Amino acid sequence: MRRTAALGAAGTLVTGTLLAGAIAATPASAGERQHGASAEARGVRTAAARAATQGIDWQDCPADWGLKTPIQCGYVTVPVDYAKPDGRTIKIAVDRARNTGGKEKRQGSLLYNPGGPGGSGMRFPARSTGDSALWKKTAAAYDFVGFDPRGVGHSAPISCVDPQEYVKAPKADPVPDSEADKRAQRKLAKQYADGCAERSGGLLPYMTTPNTARDLDVIRAALGEKKLNYLGVSYGTYLGAVYATLFPDHVRRMLVDSVVNPAREKVWYQANLDQDVAFETRWGDWKKWVAKNDATYHIGATPQQVQAQWEKLRATAKKNPIGGLVGPAELTGFFQNAPYYDSAWATVAQVWSAYLAGDEKPLVENAGPDLKDTAGNIASENGNAVYTAVECADAKWPTSWKKWDRDTTRVHAEAPFMTWANAWMNLPCATWQAKQHKPVEVKTGKGLPSVLIVQSTRDAATPYEGAVELHKRLRGSRLITERDAGSHGVTGQVNPCINDRVDAYFLHGKTDARDVTCAPHATPEPAKAKAATS
């Protein structure tokens, strides 16, 4: 699941003969038969058959998309409402890099979703065209295919507020000091929900994970693929789980990495409370690392000293925002990168260390907004709009402020780092104007092959229990656990115990006879911080 951006920031047209096979490959899936022949099930079959006939008109990507050849771009048309496949449509942006191993090694297309909701997968093909050693073997066998999910980026983007207003800072401290502070935040949350309805109301009822899963099946058909090969990270694991439930016999290979708990009672209110506790745990891991490397950073020699410095920094920024832009809200937005990703540990510590040494510029540049970056601000606002729209639409949320206040106060007492900030981010769902649905009951359907699940035990964004729950629900799945680690997105880490098994799965469909536990990947080195920020 997404909170902020991380630091830093397929071939010729299919011939008629192949198209006939693709159309024939989109009957009612086992999951659809299991869940009844709903209007949506009939609609997705209609849309997939049309997409198989039309294919994708691959072209060089538009210059302002930042995707260089040999990556190609195109669109796939999908219904807004799958119950009405002849009604309104939108275009889903897709891109691809052809497999690097030639025809003799090609195994089809591998589709990717990076999470969110609201994340774009359009950078994925660059893993094939770049120097990514981790994906070299898989890239030889698969066309790497990315896409912007409905509402994201180049796929009928939605918006809830003017992007320049969205990024303005400093914002109010997310940790309230009084009931008046809570009332002000509640007002902002309702205004945000109302803005979503005003600016994007026509699409909001259809911004659901099941509809995105249906879009995924239409993309599969447009690619000429009888079965889906899929890699999903974070929220992308929930998208994959819902796809596997609705279309179990359309899956060829599916790997899910850093797993959202798919239990109905978790989606999405309880999942966010669980996340708050997991973030506190990983925040503690990072503080220990910072203290261990006090000779480099001079922040504190114990985790308690590091925490005291954090509280001092928040208090200073609350009284006088750093650089006029960075208050407690902006600090939380930046510092949460450390519990999210090991790759951010050294960079966040170095920025903090520089501030303590008298140089506030790196902190302002990393934590504050850049009003000149209009394209980046549009993307940031769009990502948050989609995050909110999907989570609000996927499930019914509590409407009682007393419940929100009671639960958030309770969790904040043990997990103060993220809890109130997370609550305000999700509170628009309490006054959401569009329809809120019932989550899909994720489970195994006839024809579903073995799904590979990869998870670290100390993941902050998607707690480990989510992987265990999905493993129980998908019979025949295999779970690879990275113990004593917590970086979000395990398959992006160098860990041969995991990397080799990922290759074996995608290349040969091979999984271990039983679940596997791997030692953690290497802990970040502080020396790399100076190189990363020099």
Secondary structure as a PSIPRED ss2 file (coil, helix, strand):
# PSIPRED VFORMAT (PSIPRED V4.0)

   1 M C   1.000  0.000  0.000
   2 R C   1.000  0.000  0.000
   3 R C   1.000  0.000  0.000
   4 T C   1.000  0.000  0.000
   5 A C   1.000  0.000  0.000
   6 A C   1.000  0.000  0.000
   7 L C   1.000  0.000  0.000
   8 G C   1.000  0.000  0.000
   9 A C   1.000  0.000  0.000
  10 A C   1.000  0.000  0.000
  11 G C   1.000  0.000  0.000
  12 T C   1.000  0.000  0.000
  13 L C   1.000  0.000  0.000
  14 V C   1.000  0.000  0.000
  15 T C   1.000  0.000  0.000
  16 G H   0.000  1.000  0.000
  17 T H   0.000  1.000  0.000
  18 L H   0.000  1.000  0.000
  19 L H   0.000  1.000  0.000
  20 A H   0.000  1.000  0.000
  21 G H   0.000  1.000  0.000
  22 A H   0.000  1.000  0.000
  23 I H   0.000  1.000  0.000
  24 A H   0.000  1.000  0.000
  25 A C   1.000  0.000  0.000
  26 T C   1.000  0.000  0.000
  27 P C   1.000  0.000  0.000
  28 A C   1.000  0.000  0.000
  29 S C   1.000  0.000  0.000
  30 A H   0.000  1.000  0.000
  31 G H   0.000  1.000  0.000
  32 E H   0.000  1.000  0.000
  33 R H   0.000  1.000  0.000
  34 Q H   0.000  1.000  0.000
  35 H C   1.000  0.000  0.000
  36 G C   1.000  0.000  0.000
  37 A C   1.000  0.000  0.000
  38 S C   1.000  0.000  0.000
  39 A H   0.000  1.000  0.000
  40 E H   0.000  1.000  0.000
  41 A H   0.000  1.000  0.000
  42 R H   0.000  1.000  0.000
  43 G H   0.000  1.000  0.000
  44 V H   0.000  1.000  0.000
  45 R H   0.000  1.000  0.000
  46 T H   0.000  1.000  0.000
  47 A H   0.000  1.000  0.000
  48 A H   0.000  1.000  0.000
  49 A H   0.000  1.000  0.000
  50 R H   0.000  1.000  0.000
  51 A H   0.000  1.000  0.000
  52 A H   0.000  1.000  0.000
  53 T H   0.000  1.000  0.000
  54 Q H   0.000  1.000  0.000
  55 G C   1.000  0.000  0.000
  56 I C   1.000  0.000  0.000
  57 D C   1.000  0.000  0.000
  58 W C   1.000  0.000  0.000
  59 Q E   0.000  0.000  1.000
  60 D E   0.000  0.000  1.000
  61 C C   1.000  0.000  0.000
  62 P C   1.000  0.000  0.000
  63 A H   0.000  1.000  0.000
  64 D H   0.000  1.000  0.000
  65 W H   0.000  1.000  0.000
  66 G C   1.000  0.000  0.000
  67 L C   1.000  0.000  0.000
  68 K C   1.000  0.000  0.000
  69 T C   1.000  0.000  0.000
  70 P C   1.000  0.000  0.000
  71 I C   1.000  0.000  0.000
  72 Q E   0.000  0.000  1.000
  73 C E   0.000  0.000  1.000
  74 G E   0.000  0.000  1.000
  75 Y E   0.000  0.000  1.000
  76 V E   0.000  0.000  1.000
  77 T E   0.000  0.000  1.000
  78 V E   0.000  0.000  1.000
  79 P E   0.000  0.000  1.000
  80 V C   1.000  0.000  0.000
  81 D C   1.000  0.000  0.000
  82 Y C   1.000  0.000  0.000
  83 A C   1.000  0.000  0.000
  84 K C   1.000  0.000  0.000
  85 P C   1.000  0.000  0.000
  86 D C   1.000  0.000  0.000
  87 G C   1.000  0.000  0.000
  88 R C   1.000  0.000  0.000
  89 T E   0.000  0.000  1.000
  90 I E   0.000  0.000  1.000
  91 K E   0.000  0.000  1.000
  92 I E   0.000  0.000  1.000
  93 A E   0.000  0.000  1.000
  94 V E   0.000  0.000  1.000
  95 D E   0.000  0.000  1.000
  96 R E   0.000  0.000  1.000
  97 A E   0.000  0.000  1.000
  98 R C   1.000  0.000  0.000
  99 N C   1.000  0.000  0.000
 100 T C   1.000  0.000  0.000
 101 G C   1.000  0.000  0.000
 102 G C   1.000  0.000  0.000
 103 K C   1.000  0.000  0.000
 104 E C   1.000  0.000  0.000
 105 K C   1.000  0.000  0.000
 106 R C   1.000  0.000  0.000
 107 Q C   1.000  0.000  0.000
 108 G E   0.000  0.000  1.000
 109 S E   0.000  0.000  1.000
 110 L E   0.000  0.000  1.000
 111 L E   0.000  0.000  1.000
 112 Y E   0.000  0.000  1.000
 113 N E   0.000  0.000  1.000
 114 P C   1.000  0.000  0.000
 115 G C   1.000  0.000  0.000
 116 G C   1.000  0.000  0.000
 117 P C   1.000  0.000  0.000
 118 G C   1.000  0.000  0.000
 119 G C   1.000  0.000  0.000
 120 S C   1.000  0.000  0.000
 121 G C   1.000  0.000  0.000
 122 M C   1.000  0.000  0.000
 123 R C   1.000  0.000  0.000
 124 F C   1.000  0.000  0.000
 125 P C   1.000  0.000  0.000
 126 A H   0.000  1.000  0.000
 127 R H   0.000  1.000  0.000
 128 S H   0.000  1.000  0.000
 129 T H   0.000  1.000  0.000
 130 G C   1.000  0.000  0.000
 131 D C   1.000  0.000  0.000
 132 S C   1.000  0.000  0.000
 133 A H   0.000  1.000  0.000
 134 L H   0.000  1.000  0.000
 135 W H   0.000  1.000  0.000
 136 K H   0.000  1.000  0.000
 137 K H   0.000  1.000  0.000
 138 T H   0.000  1.000  0.000
 139 A H   0.000  1.000  0.000
 140 A H   0.000  1.000  0.000
 141 A H   0.000  1.000  0.000
 142 Y E   0.000  0.000  1.000
 143 D E   0.000  0.000  1.000
 144 F E   0.000  0.000  1.000
 145 V E   0.000  0.000  1.000
 146 G E   0.000  0.000  1.000
 147 F E   0.000  0.000  1.000
 148 D C   1.000  0.000  0.000
 149 P C   1.000  0.000  0.000
 150 R C   1.000  0.000  0.000
 151 G C   1.000  0.000  0.000
 152 V C   1.000  0.000  0.000
 153 G C   1.000  0.000  0.000
 154 H C   1.000  0.000  0.000
 155 S C   1.000  0.000  0.000
 156 A C   1.000  0.000  0.000
 157 P C   1.000  0.000  0.000
 158 I C   1.000  0.000  0.000
 159 S C   1.000  0.000  0.000
 160 C C   1.000  0.000  0.000
 161 V C   1.000  0.000  0.000
 162 D C   1.000  0.000  0.000
 163 P H   0.000  1.000  0.000
 164 Q H   0.000  1.000  0.000
 165 E H   0.000  1.000  0.000
 166 Y H   0.000  1.000  0.000
 167 V H   0.000  1.000  0.000
 168 K C   1.000  0.000  0.000
 169 A C   1.000  0.000  0.000
 170 P C   1.000  0.000  0.000
 171 K C   1.000  0.000  0.000
 172 A C   1.000  0.000  0.000
 173 D C   1.000  0.000  0.000
 174 P C   1.000  0.000  0.000
 175 V C   1.000  0.000  0.000
 176 P C   1.000  0.000  0.000
 177 D C   1.000  0.000  0.000
 178 S C   1.000  0.000  0.000
 179 E H   0.000  1.000  0.000
 180 A H   0.000  1.000  0.000
 181 D H   0.000  1.000  0.000
 182 K H   0.000  1.000  0.000
 183 R H   0.000  1.000  0.000
 184 A H   0.000  1.000  0.000
 185 Q H   0.000  1.000  0.000
 186 R H   0.000  1.000  0.000
 187 K H   0.000  1.000  0.000
 188 L H   0.000  1.000  0.000
 189 A H   0.000  1.000  0.000
 190 K H   0.000  1.000  0.000
 191 Q H   0.000  1.000  0.000
 192 Y H   0.000  1.000  0.000
 193 A H   0.000  1.000  0.000
 194 D H   0.000  1.000  0.000
 195 G H   0.000  1.000  0.000
 196 C H   0.000  1.000  0.000
 197 A H   0.000  1.000  0.000
 198 E H   0.000  1.000  0.000
 199 R H   0.000  1.000  0.000
 200 S H   0.000  1.000  0.000
 201 G C   1.000  0.000  0.000
 202 G C   1.000  0.000  0.000
 203 L C   1.000  0.000  0.000
 204 L H   0.000  1.000  0.000
 205 P H   0.000  1.000  0.000
 206 Y H   0.000  1.000  0.000
 207 M C   1.000  0.000  0.000
 208 T C   1.000  0.000  0.000
 209 T H   0.000  1.000  0.000
 210 P H   0.000  1.000  0.000
 211 N H   0.000  1.000  0.000
 212 T H   0.000  1.000  0.000
 213 A H   0.000  1.000  0.000
 214 R H   0.000  1.000  0.000
 215 D H   0.000  1.000  0.000
 216 L H   0.000  1.000  0.000
 217 D H   0.000  1.000  0.000
 218 V H   0.000  1.000  0.000
 219 I H   0.000  1.000  0.000
 220 R H   0.000  1.000  0.000
 221 A H   0.000  1.000  0.000
 222 A H   0.000  1.000  0.000
 223 L C   1.000  0.000  0.000
 224 G C   1.000  0.000  0.000
 225 E C   1.000  0.000  0.000
 226 K C   1.000  0.000  0.000
 227 K C   1.000  0.000  0.000
 228 L E   0.000  0.000  1.000
 229 N E   0.000  0.000  1.000
 230 Y E   0.000  0.000  1.000
 231 L E   0.000  0.000  1.000
 232 G E   0.000  0.000  1.000
 233 V E   0.000  0.000  1.000
 234 S E   0.000  0.000  1.000
 235 Y H   0.000  1.000  0.000
 236 G H   0.000  1.000  0.000
 237 T H   0.000  1.000  0.000
 238 Y H   0.000  1.000  0.000
 239 L H   0.000  1.000  0.000
 240 G H   0.000  1.000  0.000
 241 A H   0.000  1.000  0.000
 242 V H   0.000  1.000  0.000
 243 Y H   0.000  1.000  0.000
 244 A H   0.000  1.000  0.000
 245 T H   0.000  1.000  0.000
 246 L H   0.000  1.000  0.000
 247 F C   1.000  0.000  0.000
 248 P H   0.000  1.000  0.000
 249 D H   0.000  1.000  0.000
 250 H H   0.000  1.000  0.000
 251 V E   0.000  0.000  1.000
 252 R E   0.000  0.000  1.000
 253 R E   0.000  0.000  1.000
 254 M E   0.000  0.000  1.000
 255 L E   0.000  0.000  1.000
 256 V E   0.000  0.000  1.000
 257 D E   0.000  0.000  1.000
 258 S E   0.000  0.000  1.000
 259 V E   0.000  0.000  1.000
 260 V C   1.000  0.000  0.000
 261 N C   1.000  0.000  0.000
 262 P C   1.000  0.000  0.000
 263 A C   1.000  0.000  0.000
 264 R C   1.000  0.000  0.000
 265 E C   1.000  0.000  0.000
 266 K C   1.000  0.000  0.000
 267 V C   1.000  0.000  0.000
 268 W C   1.000  0.000  0.000
 269 Y H   0.000  1.000  0.000
 270 Q H   0.000  1.000  0.000
 271 A H   0.000  1.000  0.000
 272 N H   0.000  1.000  0.000
 273 L H   0.000  1.000  0.000
 274 D H   0.000  1.000  0.000
 275 Q H   0.000  1.000  0.000
 276 D H   0.000  1.000  0.000
 277 V H   0.000  1.000  0.000
 278 A H   0.000  1.000  0.000
 279 F H   0.000  1.000  0.000
 280 E H   0.000  1.000  0.000
 281 T H   0.000  1.000  0.000
 282 R H   0.000  1.000  0.000
 283 W H   0.000  1.000  0.000
 284 G H   0.000  1.000  0.000
 285 D H   0.000  1.000  0.000
 286 W H   0.000  1.000  0.000
 287 K H   0.000  1.000  0.000
 288 K H   0.000  1.000  0.000
 289 W H   0.000  1.000  0.000
 290 V H   0.000  1.000  0.000
 291 A H   0.000  1.000  0.000
 292 K H   0.000  1.000  0.000
 293 N C   1.000  0.000  0.000
 294 D H   0.000  1.000  0.000
 295 A H   0.000  1.000  0.000
 296 T H   0.000  1.000  0.000
 297 Y H   0.000  1.000  0.000
 298 H C   1.000  0.000  0.000
 299 I C   1.000  0.000  0.000
 300 G C   1.000  0.000  0.000
 301 A C   1.000  0.000  0.000
 302 T C   1.000  0.000  0.000
 303 P H   0.000  1.000  0.000
 304 Q H   0.000  1.000  0.000
 305 Q H   0.000  1.000  0.000
 306 V H   0.000  1.000  0.000
 307 Q H   0.000  1.000  0.000
 308 A H   0.000  1.000  0.000
 309 Q H   0.000  1.000  0.000
 310 W H   0.000  1.000  0.000
 311 E H   0.000  1.000  0.000
 312 K H   0.000  1.000  0.000
 313 L H   0.000  1.000  0.000
 314 R H   0.000  1.000  0.000
 315 A H   0.000  1.000  0.000
 316 T H   0.000  1.000  0.000
 317 A H   0.000  1.000  0.000
 318 K H   0.000  1.000  0.000
 319 K H   0.000  1.000  0.000
 320 N C   1.000  0.000  0.000
 321 P C   1.000  0.000  0.000
 322 I E   0.000  0.000  1.000
 323 G C   1.000  0.000  0.000
 324 G C   1.000  0.000  0.000
 325 L C   1.000  0.000  0.000
 326 V E   0.000  0.000  1.000
 327 G C   1.000  0.000  0.000
 328 P H   0.000  1.000  0.000
 329 A H   0.000  1.000  0.000
 330 E H   0.000  1.000  0.000
 331 L H   0.000  1.000  0.000
 332 T H   0.000  1.000  0.000
 333 G H   0.000  1.000  0.000
 334 F H   0.000  1.000  0.000
 335 F H   0.000  1.000  0.000
 336 Q C   1.000  0.000  0.000
 337 N H   0.000  1.000  0.000
 338 A H   0.000  1.000  0.000
 339 P H   0.000  1.000  0.000
 340 Y H   0.000  1.000  0.000
 341 Y C   1.000  0.000  0.000
 342 D H   0.000  1.000  0.000
 343 S H   0.000  1.000  0.000
 344 A H   0.000  1.000  0.000
 345 W H   0.000  1.000  0.000
 346 A H   0.000  1.000  0.000
 347 T H   0.000  1.000  0.000
 348 V H   0.000  1.000  0.000
 349 A H   0.000  1.000  0.000
 350 Q H   0.000  1.000  0.000
 351 V H   0.000  1.000  0.000
 352 W H   0.000  1.000  0.000
 353 S H   0.000  1.000  0.000
 354 A H   0.000  1.000  0.000
 355 Y H   0.000  1.000  0.000
 356 L H   0.000  1.000  0.000
 357 A C   1.000  0.000  0.000
 358 G C   1.000  0.000  0.000
 359 D C   1.000  0.000  0.000
 360 E C   1.000  0.000  0.000
 361 K H   0.000  1.000  0.000
 362 P H   0.000  1.000  0.000
 363 L H   0.000  1.000  0.000
 364 V H   0.000  1.000  0.000
 365 E H   0.000  1.000  0.000
 366 N H   0.000  1.000  0.000
 367 A H   0.000  1.000  0.000
 368 G C   1.000  0.000  0.000
 369 P C   1.000  0.000  0.000
 370 D C   1.000  0.000  0.000
 371 L C   1.000  0.000  0.000
 372 K C   1.000  0.000  0.000
 373 D C   1.000  0.000  0.000
 374 T H   0.000  1.000  0.000
 375 A H   0.000  1.000  0.000
 376 G H   0.000  1.000  0.000
 377 N H   0.000  1.000  0.000
 378 I H   0.000  1.000  0.000
 379 A H   0.000  1.000  0.000
 380 S H   0.000  1.000  0.000
 381 E H   0.000  1.000  0.000
 382 N H   0.000  1.000  0.000
 383 G H   0.000  1.000  0.000
 384 N H   0.000  1.000  0.000
 385 A H   0.000  1.000  0.000
 386 V H   0.000  1.000  0.000
 387 Y H   0.000  1.000  0.000
 388 T H   0.000  1.000  0.000
 389 A H   0.000  1.000  0.000
 390 V H   0.000  1.000  0.000
 391 E H   0.000  1.000  0.000
 392 C H   0.000  1.000  0.000
 393 A H   0.000  1.000  0.000
 394 D H   0.000  1.000  0.000
 395 A C   1.000  0.000  0.000
 396 K C   1.000  0.000  0.000
 397 W C   1.000  0.000  0.000
 398 P C   1.000  0.000  0.000
 399 T C   1.000  0.000  0.000
 400 S C   1.000  0.000  0.000
 401 W H   0.000  1.000  0.000
 402 K H   0.000  1.000  0.000
 403 K H   0.000  1.000  0.000
 404 W H   0.000  1.000  0.000
 405 D H   0.000  1.000  0.000
 406 R H   0.000  1.000  0.000
 407 D H   0.000  1.000  0.000
 408 T H   0.000  1.000  0.000
 409 T H   0.000  1.000  0.000
 410 R H   0.000  1.000  0.000
 411 V H   0.000  1.000  0.000
 412 H H   0.000  1.000  0.000
 413 A H   0.000  1.000  0.000
 414 E H   0.000  1.000  0.000
 415 A C   1.000  0.000  0.000
 416 P C   1.000  0.000  0.000
 417 F C   1.000  0.000  0.000
 418 M C   1.000  0.000  0.000
 419 T H   0.000  1.000  0.000
 420 W H   0.000  1.000  0.000
 421 A H   0.000  1.000  0.000
 422 N H   0.000  1.000  0.000
 423 A H   0.000  1.000  0.000
 424 W H   0.000  1.000  0.000
 425 M H   0.000  1.000  0.000
 426 N H   0.000  1.000  0.000
 427 L H   0.000  1.000  0.000
 428 P H   0.000  1.000  0.000
 429 C H   0.000  1.000  0.000
 430 A H   0.000  1.000  0.000
 431 T H   0.000  1.000  0.000
 432 W C   1.000  0.000  0.000
 433 Q C   1.000  0.000  0.000
 434 A C   1.000  0.000  0.000
 435 K C   1.000  0.000  0.000
 436 Q C   1.000  0.000  0.000
 437 H C   1.000  0.000  0.000
 438 K C   1.000  0.000  0.000
 439 P C   1.000  0.000  0.000
 440 V C   1.000  0.000  0.000
 441 E C   1.000  0.000  0.000
 442 V C   1.000  0.000  0.000
 443 K C   1.000  0.000  0.000
 444 T C   1.000  0.000  0.000
 445 G C   1.000  0.000  0.000
 446 K C   1.000  0.000  0.000
 447 G C   1.000  0.000  0.000
 448 L C   1.000  0.000  0.000
 449 P C   1.000  0.000  0.000
 450 S C   1.000  0.000  0.000
 451 V C   1.000  0.000  0.000
 452 L E   0.000  0.000  1.000
 453 I E   0.000  0.000  1.000
 454 V E   0.000  0.000  1.000
 455 Q E   0.000  0.000  1.000
 456 S E   0.000  0.000  1.000
 457 T C   1.000  0.000  0.000
 458 R C   1.000  0.000  0.000
 459 D C   1.000  0.000  0.000
 460 A C   1.000  0.000  0.000
 461 A C   1.000  0.000  0.000
 462 T C   1.000  0.000  0.000
 463 P C   1.000  0.000  0.000
 464 Y C   1.000  0.000  0.000
 465 E H   0.000  1.000  0.000
 466 G H   0.000  1.000  0.000
 467 A H   0.000  1.000  0.000
 468 V H   0.000  1.000  0.000
 469 E H   0.000  1.000  0.000
 470 L H   0.000  1.000  0.000
 471 H H   0.000  1.000  0.000
 472 K H   0.000  1.000  0.000
 473 R H   0.000  1.000  0.000
 474 L C   1.000  0.000  0.000
 475 R C   1.000  0.000  0.000
 476 G C   1.000  0.000  0.000
 477 S C   1.000  0.000  0.000
 478 R E   0.000  0.000  1.000
 479 L E   0.000  0.000  1.000
 480 I E   0.000  0.000  1.000
 481 T E   0.000  0.000  1.000
 482 E E   0.000  0.000  1.000
 483 R C   1.000  0.000  0.000
 484 D C   1.000  0.000  0.000
 485 A C   1.000  0.000  0.000
 486 G C   1.000  0.000  0.000
 487 S C   1.000  0.000  0.000
 488 H C   1.000  0.000  0.000
 489 G C   1.000  0.000  0.000
 490 V H   0.000  1.000  0.000
 491 T H   0.000  1.000  0.000
 492 G H   0.000  1.000  0.000
 493 Q C   1.000  0.000  0.000
 494 V C   1.000  0.000  0.000
 495 N C   1.000  0.000  0.000
 496 P H   0.000  1.000  0.000
 497 C H   0.000  1.000  0.000
 498 I H   0.000  1.000  0.000
 499 N H   0.000  1.000  0.000
 500 D H   0.000  1.000  0.000
 501 R H   0.000  1.000  0.000
 502 V H   0.000  1.000  0.000
 503 D H   0.000  1.000  0.000
 504 A H   0.000  1.000  0.000
 505 Y H   0.000  1.000  0.000
 506 F H   0.000  1.000  0.000
 507 L H   0.000  1.000  0.000
 508 H H   0.000  1.000  0.000
 509 G C   1.000  0.000  0.000
 510 K C   1.000  0.000  0.000
 511 T C   1.000  0.000  0.000
 512 D C   1.000  0.000  0.000
 513 A C   1.000  0.000  0.000
 514 R C   1.000  0.000  0.000
 515 D C   1.000  0.000  0.000
 516 V E   0.000  0.000  1.000
 517 T E   0.000  0.000  1.000
 518 C E   0.000  0.000  1.000
 519 A C   1.000  0.000  0.000
 520 P C   1.000  0.000  0.000
 521 H C   1.000  0.000  0.000
 522 A C   1.000  0.000  0.000
 523 T C   1.000  0.000  0.000
 524 P C   1.000  0.000  0.000
 525 E C   1.000  0.000  0.000
 526 P C   1.000  0.000  0.000
 527 A H   0.000  1.000  0.000
 528 K H   0.000  1.000  0.000
 529 A H   0.000  1.000  0.000
 530 K H   0.000  1.000  0.000
 531 A H   0.000  1.000  0.000
 532 A H   0.000  1.000  0.000
 533 T H   0.000  1.000  0.000
 534 S C   1.000  0.000  0.000
